[in-house]
Amino acid sequence: LCTEGSPELLERIAENRHSWPSTLACLSYQALAEIRIAAAGNPNTPLASIMIMVKDENPDVRFSMAEDANLPEDALNILAADDNPFVKLRAENTLQRIDIEKKLKLVESENTLQ
């Protein structure tokens, strides 16, 4: 399933939140960056595939991943050390946003307890 079909179909499968993790893992190796980007943004993509894609040779794949606040922080930290300054900055901004959101949730929970 992950090797047959038009690039558009494979991209739609990679975007589909009902796609199986094994299918998404296979799609994460597709030649077209658009398909890999779609697979990287799917929450069902296995962590092992995500950790490989953060080192993808195509900076567009890494740049797209660097904005995803749902990625594990380990993956975002790798992207924040990327050689590409655009990927690096985007990942740093995402990590800062996650940190701010955590702090806001902490303040909100403290205020609810009072």
N, C-alpha and C positions, 0 to 999 in steps of 0.2 A: 504493500500500500504506500510506503514512503518513497518508492522509487518510480512508480508508474503514475502518469498523469501529466497534465500541463503544469508549467510553473505556477500559474494562477491557482489551480486546484491544490497543489501541494502547499502553497502559502495559506490558503483557506483552512486546510487540514491543520497546519501548524498553529493557526490562530484559534482554532476551535477548542474551547475549554472542556469539551467532552472527549478529546483525542486521548488515546492511551499513552501513558508515559513511554512505553517501548517504541511507539510510532514517533513520538516527539524526539526521542533520543536519536532515532535514525534520521529524522529530518534535520537535526542539528549538524549533520555532516553534509548536507546538500551543497552543491557547488554555488548556487545563487545566494547571495547575501540576504536578499529579501526574505527567503525562506528561513534562513538561520535567525534573522532578526525576529521573525514571527514566532519561531520556536522558543527563542530566549525569553520572550514576553509572556509565554504561556505558563501559568502557575503549576501545571502538571508535568512540566519538563523536569526530568530527574536532576538532582543536585550534581551528580557526576558530569552530566552534559553541560550544565551551567558553568561549572568550574573549568571545563575545557574551553567553552566559548568566550570566557573572559580574556583568554589569550588568543582569540581569533586573529588571523592575519589581516582581516579587513577592519580598518578603524571604524567604519560605519556600524558594524555589528557591535563593537565595543562601546561606541558612542551611544547607541540606542540603549544598551544594557545599563550604562552609567547613570541613566535617569530613573531607573526602576527601583523605587523605594521598597519593593517587595523582595528584591534579591537578598540573599544572606549577606550580612555585613562583611564576612570574609571575602565574598566575591567583590563587593564594592570597594573594599580596601585594596584588593589587587588592582582594580580599575583606577583607584586614586593614585596608584604608583605607576600608571601607564606612561610610556615614553611619549605618547601623543598628548600635547598640552590641552587639547580640547576635551579628550576623553578624561584626562586627569582632573581638570577643573569641574567638569560635569559630575563626576563621581564624588569629588570633594563637596560640591554643593548638595548633592543628594544625602551624603552622610551628615552634613550640617542640618539639613531639613529633618532628618530622622531624629537627630539629637534634640532639636527644638521641640518636635512633637512629643518625644518621651518626657521632656521636662514639663511641658504643658499638661500632659496627662497626670504627672506626679502632683503638680500644683492643684489640679482639679480634684484629684482624689483626696488630697490633704484638706481642701476646702469643704469637701462633702463630709469629712469626718468631724469637722468642727461644729 
